[in-house]
Amino acid sequence: MPKDSSIKHVLIIGSGPIVIGQACEFDYAGSQAARSLREEGIIVTLINSNPATIMTDPVTADNVYLLPLDKNSIKKILTAHPDIDAVLPTMGGQTALNLAIDCDKAGIWDKFGVKMIGVDIAAIDTAENREKFKALMEEIGVGVCLGDTATSFLQGKEIAQEIGFPLIIRASYTLGGAGGAFVEKEEDFEKYLVAGLQASPVHEVLIEQSIMGWKEYELEVMRDNIGNMIVICSIENFDPCGVHTGDSITVAPALTLPDTVYQRMRNYAITMMNSIGNFAGGCNVQFAVSPDNQTIIGIEINPRVSRSSALASKATGYPIAKVAAKLAIGYNLDELSNSITKTTSAFFEPTIDYVIVKIPRWNFDKFKGSDRKLGLSMKSVGEVMGIGRNFQEALQKACQSLEIKRNGLGADGKELKDQDKILYSLANPSWDRLFHVYDAFKLGISFRTIHDLTKIDKWFLRQIEELIHFENEVSKYKIDTIPFEVMDQAKKKGYADRQIAHLLDCLESEVFNKRYDEMGIKRVYKIVDTCAAEFEAKTPYYYSTFGEENESVRSDKKKVVVLGSGPNRVGQGIEFDYSCVHGVLAAKECGYETIMINCNPETVSTDFDIADKLYFEPVFWEHIYEIILHENPVGVIVQLGGQTALKLAEKLDKYGIKIIGTSFEALDLAEDRGRFSRLLKDLNVPYPEFGTIHNTDEALELCKTIGFPLLVRPSYVLGGQGMKIVINEKELEQHVVNVLRDIPNNEILLDHFLENAIEAEADAICDGENVYIIGVMQHIEPAGIHSGDSYAVLPPYNLGDLVMRQIEVHTKKIALALKTVGLINIQFAIKNDKVYIIEANPRASRTVPFICKAYQEPYVNYAVKVMLGEKKVTDFEFKPVKKGYAIKEPVFSFHKFPNVNKELGPEMKSTGEAIYFIDDLMDDYFLKIYAERNLYLSR
């Protein structure tokens, strides 16, 4: 069936602020869907409250509404655009689906003559309602766990009594497995039952027999209006059932699945999709398989794009959200072409000749006292993806992408050697169990014990065990004696030069020189092509490996590399991906060939048609350096990718690679707390009294001069890591010891903390001679709460002319002193009408996308053109749209960690943000948050 010509204008609902369980993958899906619909000449209107996304940018849709995701906002949009024919709610996760259902129940879609496309309410209801899903599975002959639904405490206890322990509780209509739990002992049941009933918006839970330890699989499937279906990707969970799939390491394609079992699973998936309702689009189906007798059980079905669809899209190159949007407006699969090959049909199952490994990224260190054990409720904040020709290579590349101070899986001298701790970790999965599986083999713990405790498939365990044997072989050699075959094998297994250097007891540079120059063992680049090279791919989407043929052809064009921001985490989120995407688009406008390097499968920056060339690689020195050697760019942009990219500036500078924009010297000066404070002194710019220390003795001596309270701040950190306000010598000593344990050899700044000060920040663009301040934001909470965790108002709401003038003068003075070329963010503390400098960051900050959206100006685009030397600040005609106030609202995921103290301080804890517009300061919303400004302040 061709396109439904009656659909002229579509409303897409976004997913709102990033929370644990719902992250950048929906920015990616929504952006891709909007572009897909606009290709068809359809007007796209979009609602989302998240200012940090590309999705909410004018480049994405015809009309963007940054409004709260509620029924009133939907009515406001439909009133303003009576020509909206249809709503697409499948691109915004659980948030968008729930809102679409609420609007349906309230009769809003009927009233405005809007039809829901891409899904129907019956399908959503069947998939989300645990009782209906279970009944349907039994009806169509798909196995399910023994169990029943409960809507009351009493009912729940009766079901548990029938099933017996251990059992599983799953809450209906929740996000990221919230309210779910494995209950092993009867005495724990009541608390988990109450928690599940409370977490479910309909106060309903499914209580089932436990399938903990079974193998878990997902199939990512596409379906069109006439029932054509294709499986895009099979995904195998490395961790067995018991760990939420968002917290599990996953592998694609499924590597340990017998073909007979896969065919049965595939048939079940098709039967399940056909039975839940008439919908067209992407769908994720999850199964559990008994390791003993290969019994298959259907766990759940999600008739919408999901985190797994983003992973499957990046893993195969098949643009699920793009195709899903086309199917939603009536096309069938056989009427669409494959976006990668351009010549084959979209009704073609992808085939891949490589292995994908996804590893989640957690931030437990930000949630002190949190339960680190992984279970049915998701706890990770982001993820990375590694691509390799074999499992070991992909696994090592994924570990290198995590940015957790490891060089890969093992071979870095950081093994845990405490047998009891290792055994506990194997039995109680947390974020580092993968590393402890390696440690267990290295320590000599038996294969059987490791398998019995983890229930991880034996094939995966053998792959890790084999790495230990291989490392023992490598360790027999020195850099001068290592044979070509051993070095070649090490690289083909994904080992970084740093890991090999550790095994050979030499320098990383010696390993690089030996294998690259002497042995000629160099990376080659392969295309991600959806069809295992059976047809020619037209899209330049690459990964590295070691072998013969290089498929990445270097052009003669002038080119620039943009370093991405790696995995999402607290302190560095989607806002940096926003800046990277705009950096790519601006460089394209200036005639550069753009090269993107990033490893985050959730993001728009890793979409295959954003940059001219995408290298899906770890943002890790060795990988970046070889891409630069291959491509020979005019320079590298580091100031858009947050701390991830900035940390590589020193290496780039050392190797003589041009950094586009602000120099490494200036970037480093701003990061080094002590040197920066000394610069302020030379500039005669006010700053809190300070001193730098390297150990506890120096700290205890210095505090006598500066006086308490003190703000303790390590250098070179992200999201306020290790920052704390201390009020006495005991606290000071304890905290300095903790910081130096976590970040050895760090220079720590002790500032006199300005109590009850007002905090503000300014973002500016500088070309080395001229400075334009794009926005000044005033925080609602007092100084002492990290800027990422503060409500902030643009423009300031009660800073007088005297203070504003000081902010302006100091910003310009510091930007010029740092020789900034591009963006800079400066944070201030204001006390008794005097403006003190807290810190400066000559890079894109998390507030830049917010200001761009609030003032409706493309500041990142302007800044990149300045960085490339194509424009001066004075060349732009700045016309910010200033009306009322925009409030940045931090969003937290504390509900995932019920035992964690919700107090806020200098270390950032929020996972996302929303934007809220008010006309004046008497608005009830503003008055409420202003009244609560001291509520959560702590040290």
N, C-alpha and C positions, 0 to 999 in steps of 0.2 A: 504494500500500500504506500503510495507516495505521501509527501508531506500534507498535513491537514492545513489547507489554505485558509481556514477560518481563524487560525491562531496568528494574530498580528502583534500581540503585545503580551509578554510573559513576566510574571513576578517571581523572582527567585528569593527564597528565604535562607539567610545565612545561619551560622551556628553560634554567633555571639562570642563573648570573651573566651579565651583559652583556659580550660580547666583540665585537671587530670582526667583522662578518659575521652576528651574531645579537643583535638588540637589543630595544627596547621593543615591537616589532610582535608579539612572542609573548606579552607581558603583555596586550596588547590582545586578541589572539585567544583566549587562555586565559580571560580575564575574561568576554569576550562569550559564549564557549561555555558556561561554567559557569552564567551567568545564563539562557541559552537552555534548558539542560537542567532547571534548577530550575523554570522556568515550566511544565514538563511534569510536575512533581511527582516528579522523579527526584532521589535523594540524590546529591550530588556530593562526592567526596573528591579532594583535590588534593595533588600532591607537587611541590615546587620548593625549591631551596636559596637563592633570591634574596629577601632580606628587604625590598628597596626597592620591591617591586611591589604594585600593587593586587591582582593575582592571588592573592598569598599572604595576603590580608586576610580576616578573618571575614565581611566584607560580601559576599565573592564565593562562598564554598563552605560546605558543612555541616561538613566536616572539612578542616583545612589541616595538612599535614605539611611543616615546614621541615627537610628531611633531604637528605643527599647523594643525587644522582641515580645510584644504583647498584642492583644486584640485591638486595643485603641490605636496603636500605630498602624496596624493593617487597615483599619477603617479609614484612617487619615489618608493613607496612600491610595486606596481604592476610590475615595472621594475626589482626590486630586487628579487621578488618572482613570476616568470612567471607561476608557477604551481597553483596560487590561482584560484579556480574555481568559487567561489561564494562570495557574500557580504551580510552580515546580518545587515541591518541598523535600525532595530526596537528596539534595546536595548540602544540606545543613545539619546533618547528624540528627541525634535524638531531639535536640532543641527545636529544629525546624519541623520535624514530624509531629512533636507534641503540640506545637503552636497551630499547625494545620488542622489537627484533630479538634483542638479547642474552637477554632474558627468554624469548623464544620458543624460542631454541636451547637454553636451559637447562631447558626444560619447565616453567617457573614458571606460565605461564598455564594450561596443561593441568592441572597439579597442583591449582590453586586453583579450577578451573572457570570461568575468566574468558575471555570471547571478545573479540577485538580488533575494534573497530568503526571505521568511517570510512575504512578502508584495509585491504588485505590484504598479507601478506608478499611474495607474488608480485609485486604492483604496485611495492612499494618496491624489491625486488631488481632488477626489470627497469629501473626508472628510474635507480637508483644504479649498477648494474653496467654500466660503459661498453660492454663487449663484447656483453652481452645486448641492451642498448638499440640498439646499432648493427645487430645481426643482425635484430632485430624491425623496425626502420625499413625495412631493405632488403626484408624479407618483405612489408610492407604497402604498399610503393611510395612511401615518403617519402624524399626525397633526403637523403643524409648525406655528410659529408666522406670523401674517400679516406683510409683509415688502418686501424690495427689496435691491439689491446691487448697490453701487455707486462707480464710479472710478474717479469722479470729484466733486469739491465743488458745482457746479451748480446742478448736478444730485442729490447730497445728499439733498440739500435744497428742491428740488421738491418732493422727496420721503417723507421727513419729513412733508411737507405741506399736502400730501395725508393721512398719517397715523394719524397725530396729536400727541400731547404730553399727558402723558410722553412716552418716547421711549428709545430704547437701541441701542447703536452703538457697533458693534463687528468688529474688524480688522481681515482680512484674514492672514493666515500663520504667526501668532505671538505666542510668548511663554508666558505662565502664564497669558493669558488674556490681554497682553499689548495692549494699544490703545483702550480698551473697556471702555464704560461709560454708566451710566444711566443718561438720560437728562430729568429733570422734567419741566424745564422752557425754553421757546423758546429763551430767551435772552442768555442762556448758550450754545445753540446748535452749533453755528459756531465754537467756540474754540474747542469743543470736536470733531467735524467733522474733522477739520484740523489735530488735534492730532492723530485721528484714521487713516486718509489717510497717514500721515507721518510715523506712526508706522508700517503699513503693508508693507512688502518688495515688494508687487505687487501693492501697493497704491490702495487698494480696501477695502471697508467696507460694512457690512450688516447693514441696518437700519430697526429695527423691532418695533412692538408694545411692550410695557412694560408688563412683566409678574412678576414684582416685588411683592414679598409676596406670590407667589405660592410655593408649596412644591417641593423640588428638590431631585432626586434620581439618583443613578448610578448602572449599572449592569456591573460586570466584567465577560467577557465571553471568552471561548476558542473555536476556530474553527479549524478543520483540513482540509486537501486537498480535501476530498470528501464530505465536508459539515456537518460532525458531529459537534454538538455544545453542550456545557454544560455551565450553569451559575455557576461560582465559588462562587460568593458572591453578595448579594444585599447590597447596602450602602445607608443610608438615611442621608441627610444633616439636622442637627439640625437647622441651620440657613436657612431661606427661600431664594428663588431666589433673587438675588441682591448682594449676597456675593459670590465671586469666590470660587469654591469648594475647592481649596487649602487653602483658608482662613476660611473655614467653619468648625465648629465642625461636625464630622460625626460619625454615629453609624452603626454598622453591627451586625447582619442582620437588615434590615429595620424593625422597630418596630411598626409603625403606618399605615402600608400599608395593606388595605383590600386584601384578597387573590384574589378576582375577578380582582381588578386593577393590582395586581402583575402579574397575568397570561396574561392580555392584554399587559402589559409592556414587559414581557418576549417574547411574540409572536412578538411584534414590533421589539425588539432587534434582534431576529433571522432573521426577514424579512430584516431589515436594513443591517445586516452583509452579507446576501446572495446577496444583491443588489449592494454593492459598489465595488465588484471585487473579483477575486479568490485569497484570501490570507489565510495563515495558521498561527495561533499564538494567542496571547492574544489581547483582544480588550476591550475598555472602552466605554460604551454607556450612555449618560446622558439624563435624562428626567425631564420635569416640569409637575406637576400635579395640577390642579386647586383645591383649598381647598373647593370650593363651589359645583362643579358638577362633579369632578373627571375626567375632560377632560385631556387627556395626550398629551403633545407636545414633539417632539424630539428636544433636544437642540444641541447635537453634537455627533460625533462618532470618536474615536481615534484608528485606526487600528495598534496599537503598544503597547508595555508595557508602563506604565505610573506611576506616583506617586501613583495613586489609585491601580495599580496592586501590587506594593510593599506592600501597606496596606492590600490588599485582601490576598496576599500570607501569610503575618504574621498573619492575622486574622484567616485564615482557616487552615494554615499549608500546603496548596496546592502550590507547587513551580511553579508559573506561568511562569517565565522566563526560567526555566529549561525545562519545557514541551514545551514551545513555540519554543525553539531552536531545540528540537527533531522533532516537527511538520514541522519546516522550511526545514529540510533535508529529508522530505518525509514520515515520520511515520504518522500513524493515531492514534487517541486517544485510540482506543480499542487494539492497539498493545503495549501500554506502561503501566507500573505498577505505582501504587500510591507510591510515595517515603516515605510516612509516615507509611503506613501499610505494604508495601512490598508485600502484598498478593492480594489486590484488584486492579482493573483496574483504570487507569488514566481517563477512560471514565466513571466517577462516580462523581455526583455532591456532593460537600462537604456539610455536615450537621453539624451545631455547636450548642452546648447546653450551650452557655455562651454568654455574650454581650461584644462587643468591642466599646470603645469610643476613637476617635482620636481628639486631640486638637492641633491646630497649635501653633507654638512658634514664637513670633514677637520680633523685636529689635528696636522699634521706638525711644528708648532713644539714639541710636547711630546716628539717623538722625534728629538732632534738626530742628524744624520748619516744619517737614513733616506733610502731611495731614494724620491723623490717621484713618480717616473714611474708612471702608472696602467697596469695591465695586467689579467691574468686573475685575480689574487688581490686580493680586495676590501680597501680600506684606509680607507674613510670610517667615521666613528663615529656619524653621524646623518644626518638629511635634513630638508629643508623642502619645503612644497608651496604654490604660489601659484595662485589661481583668478582668471581674468579672462575677459572676453568675447572676447578675441583673444589670439594668441600673445604679442605684445609686452607687453601688460598683465600677463599671467600671469608672463612672464619677469622683468619689473621687480619685481613683487611678491615673487617667490621670492628674487631677489637682495636685496631689502630685509629679508627674513626671516633671512638667514644670520648676521647679527651679526658681520661681519668688517670693521667700520669703513668700509663702503661704503654709499652711499645708493641703490643700485640698480645697473644696468649702465651705467657711465660717467656723464658729466655731473657729475663731482665733483672734477675736477682731479687725479685720481690715476692718470692713464694712464701706461703704460710707453712710453718714447719711443726705447728702444734697439732698432734694427732687428734686430740679430743675436740679441738675447735673445728678441724676439717670434717670429722665424722658428724658433728652436730650440723654443720653447714650442708653436708650432703643430704641429710635427712630433713632439714628445714630450709627450703629454698629461699634465698634472698638475692640481692642484686649481683653478688660476686660468686655465686655457686659455680658458674662455668670455670672460673679461675681456680676454685678449690677442687674441682674434678681433676684438673691438670696437676695441682699440688699433691693430690692423693696418689696419683700414678707415680709422680716423681719421688714421693716419700716411700713408695713400695707397698701401699695398701692394695689388697688383692682386688682383681677385676670383679670377682663375685660380690665382694662387700660393697664396692662402688655401685654396681648395678642394683643390688638389693635395696640400698638406701635411696638411690635417686630414681630408679625405674626408668632411667633414660635408655633409649634403645641401644642394644649392644653394638650395632654398627657405628653409631656416633661415638660411643666410648672407645671403640677400637681405633677410630681415626685420631682421637686425642692421645691414646696410649702410644700409637705409632710415632707421634711427634716427639715423645720423650725418648724413644729408642733412637730416632733420627738425631736428636740433639746430642745424645751420648756419642754418636758416631762423629758428628761435627767437632765436638770438644777434643777429639784425639789430635786435631790439627792446629797449626798456627797460621797466621795470615800468609806466610811465605810458602807453606806446604800444602794448603788446602787444594785438592784436585778440582779441575773444571767441573767434573760430573757432580761433585758434592755441592759446590757453590750453586750450580745450575738447579739442582734439585731443591736446595734451600729456598731459592727465589720462587720456584714453581709451587712450593708449598706455602708461599705468602710471607715468609720471614722478612722482616725489615732489616736493612743494613745494621741498624742499632742492635737488633737481637743477635745477628750473626757476629757482630763485634763483641758482644757480651760473651758468646760461646768461644770465640777465638782469643779473647783477652787482648783486644786492640781497639783502635779508634774507629768510629763510624766512617769517617772520611777515608780511612785506609781500606775498608771493605768496599766502599763505593769505587775508589780508584782501581782496586784490584779487579773487581768484576766488570766494571764499565769500560775502563781503558785497556787493561791488560787482557781480560778474557772475552770482552765484547758481549757480555751478558746484559742486554738492555731491554727495557720494557718495550713491548709492542702494544698497539691499541686496536681493539676489536669493536665492531659496531654492534649495538643492541638493535636487532632488526626484526623481531617477532617471528622469524621464519627459518631460523638456524641456517642462514645464508643461502636458502633455496632460491630466493628472489633478491634482486638488488634493492638495498634500502636507500631512500633519498634523504633520510634525516641524519644529521651528524651527532649521534649520541654514542659515546665511547666509554669503554672501561679498559684498564691495563692488565696485561698478563705477560708471561714470558714464553716466547716461541719464535716461529719463523716470520709469518706474514704480518706486516703492519697495515691496517686498513684506514688509518688516519692520514690523509694527504695534506701536507702543509701548503697553504696558498702563499702568494707573494704580497697579499694585502697587508697594510699596517694593522697590527692587532693588539688588543689589550686583554689581560687576564683579570677577572674579578674573582676574588676569593670569597667563598660562601661562609656561612656562620656555623656549619656543622649541626649537631643534634640540638633540638630544643632543650632548654633547661631553665631553672629559675634563675633570672638575671640576664638571660640571653634568649629571647624568643623570636616570634614571628616578625617583630618590627625590623630586625636586621635583614631578614629575607626580603622584606618590602624594599629596603634601601638597595640591596643587591640587584633586585629586578629592575628598579629604576636606573641604577647605574649602568646595567646592560643596555637598556633602551636608549639612554642618553648617549652612550658611546656609539651605538649604532647610528643615531641621528648625526653624529659628527663624522661618520664615514669609516669608523673602525670595524674590523672583524672582532666580534666579542667571544671570549672563551670563558665559560663558567666552570669552576671546580667546586663541587659540593657533594656531600654524602647523605643528605637528609631526604628520605623518600617522600616526606609529607608535603614538601614545599613547592611553590610556584617556580622558584629559581631552578629546580631540577626537572621542569617540564621540558620536553625535547624541542619545543619550538619557541623558546624564549631567547636564548643566546644563539649565535651562529654555530658555536660548537659547545656541546656539554660533555665534560669529563666527569662521570659519576665515580669519584675517587675520594679516599680519605683526605681531609684538609690537614695533611701530615707532611712534613718537610720533604721527605724522599720522593713522594708521589708528585708533589707540586714541582719540585726541581726538575724532574725528568720531563714533565709536560712542557716546562719553560724551555728546556734544552731542545725539545722537539719542535715547538711552535715558534720560538724566537720572537716574543712579543716586544713592543716598544716599552712596556712596563706593566706593573701589577698594581691593581687597586686593592688596598688593605683596609681602608677606613670605613667600609660599609658593612663588613662582616663581623662586627663586634670584637670581643676579646680573642676569639678563635683566629681571625685573620691578623689582628694586631700582633699577636705573639710570634708570628712568622716574619715580622718586619725586620727583626735583627739579623736573621739568617739571610734574607734577601739582600739587605744592605752589605753584609759581610761578603756575599758572593758577587757583589757588583751589579745586582739586578735592580733596575730603576723602580722606585716606588712612586706611583703617580700621586701627585698632590703633596700633602704635608710630609716632610722628610722623616726618616727614622729617628734622627737626633731629636727632633721636636716631639715626636710621639713618645720617645723614651723619657725625655725630660718631664713630660706631663705625668707619666706613669710612676716615675720615681718620686715618692712623696717628699723625701728630704730635699732633693735638687729643686723640685718645683717650689717648695716653700722658700728656699733661698732666692729663687728668681723673683718671687713676690716681694721679698725684702728689698732686693735691688731696684725693683720698679716703684717702690714706695706705695704698694697697694696693701690695704689692711688685711691681716690674716690673724687667726687665733694664735696665741703664743704657742710655740711648738719646739720640739727637739726630736732627733732620730736616735734610735737605739738598735742594738744587735743581740742583746742578751738581758737577762733579768737584773743583773747587777747594775747595768747602765740605766735600766728602767727605774729601779728603786732610787737611784741617785738623782735622775732627772726630775722625777715627780716632786721632789722637794722644791725645785725651782719654779715649776709651772703651776703646781697646785691642782687639787681635785675639784670637780670631776674631770676625768680625762677621756678623750676619745682615742682608742687604740686602733691604728689603721695600717695593715700591711701594704706594701707596694705590689703592683702588678696583679691585682685581683679583679674578679668579676662579681657584680651584684652584691658588693659589700661583704664579700667572703672574709671572715675573720675579724670584722669590725665589731667593736663593743665599747660601751661606755662603762668605765669603772670608777668606783668612789672611794677606794682605800687601797693600801699597799698589798694586802692579801689577794684581793681580786685582780689587781694589776699583775702580780707575779704569776698567779694561776693562768691568766689569759695569755700572757707573753709565752709561757711554756707551751700552751696549747697551739698557739700560732706557729711557733718555731718547730714544733713536732710535725704539723701539717704542711708547712711551707719552709723547709730548712733554708738557712742563710739569707733570709729575707730582711730587708731594711724596714723597720717598723717606725711609723710616725706617731708620736704622742702629742695630741693637740689639747690645749685647754678647752673643755667643752663649754660652749656658750648656752647656758640653760635658759629656757623660755624665749629663745630667739625665734624669729620668723625665718622660714627657709624659702628660697626662690631659686629659679634657674633660668638661664638664657641660652638660646640656640642661635648661632650666627653662621653666615657664610663669609669667608675671607679669601681674597686673592693674593695675599701677601702685602697689599698696599691699601685696599679698601675693605671696610667691614660693614655688612648689613645684618642687623639683628632681626631674625625672622619671627621671634616670639619670646616673651618673658612670661613664665608661669609661676604663680605663687602657690605654695603648698598650704593646705588647710591645717594639717597637723604641725606641731612645733618641730624645730630642728631636733634631730635625734632619731627620726624614723627615716629609713632609706627612701630616696626619692621615688623608687619604683613601687613602694608600698603606700605612698601618700596620695590622698586626694589632692589634685592640683587644679588651679583655675587659670584659664587664659582668656583675656589678659588679667593681670593682677587685680584683686578686688579692694585692697586698702593700703597700697604702698603709695606714699605721697610723692610729689614731684622731686623732692630732695633725694629720696631713696632711688627713684627711677633714674635720675641723672647719674648717680654714683654707679648703678648697675651698667648703664650705657658706657660710661667712661672706662670702668674697669674691664668690661668685656672687650672693648676695642683695643685697649692697651695690652691685654694678655694675648689676644688673638694675633696681634702684630709682633709681639715679643717672641711668640712661639713660631713665627714665620708660617702661620697656618695657611694652607692652600686647600680650601674645601670647607668642611663643616667643623664646628667646635661647639661643645656644650660646657657651660660654666655654672657651678652651683655656689650659692651664696647663703650666708647666715646674717640676719639683720637684727641688731640690738641697739636700742636707744638711737635710732635713725642713722646708725653707722653700718655700712655694708662690708662684711668680711668675706674673703674667698675661702670656700671649703675645698673645691677641686676643679680642675679643668680637664676635659677630654677632647682632644682635637680629632674627632671622628664623628660618625653618625651616632646619635643617641636614641634611646627608646622614645623620646618625646618628639623627634622629628616627624614621623608619620602622623602623629596626633596634630601637630601644628599645620602640616600640609592639608589635612582633612578639614580642620576648623577654619582655616583661612582660605581654603580652596586655591592653593598655589603649589606648583610642582617643585618644591625647594630642592629635593634630591637631584632632580634633573638639572637644575641650575648649578648646583654645587659640583656635579661631575663635569659639566662643561668648563667650569672654572679650573677644576683639578687637571683636566686634559690640556689646559692652556688655550682653549678655543674661545673663551669669553672672559671678560673682566666683570666684577660685581656691578660696575657702573653701566654695563651693556643691557642689564635687565630692567624692565619696567615693572616694578613690584606694585601689585594692586590687591592687597589682601582684603577679603570680604569680612569686615568686622561688624558683627551684629550681636549684641548681648554677650554672653559668656559661654565658654565650653569647659566642662568639668571632666577631668580624667578620673575615672573611678577604678581603683585597683580591685582585682577579683582574686580570691584565695581558694585553695582546695583543701582547707583544713578538715572538711567532712571525711576525707580519706584517712585522716590520722586523728581519730577521736581523742587520743590520750595526750595530744600535743598542746602545749600552752599557746594560746592565740595572741600573746603579747607581741608587739612589734618593736623593732629597734633598728640599729644601723645596718643589719644584714637583711637583704631582701628575701621575702617569702612568697610574694604574690606570683601567680602563674599566668595572669593575663590582665586585660583591662577593657573597660567600656568607655564610651564617650557619651556625655549627656549635655544637651544644650538648654540654657535658660535665658530668658529675656532680661531679667533684672535680679538683684540680690535679695529681694523679698520673696523669691520663689521658695516654696515649702521644702523642696528637695535640698536646696543649698542651706537653708536655716537648720535643717535637721543634722546634716553632716558637720556643719560648723559647730553646732552645740556639742557634738560627740568627738571633737577633735583631740581631746586628751585621753580618750577611753582606753586605748590599747598601748599607750606609750610605756616602754620598759627600757631596760638597758641591754 
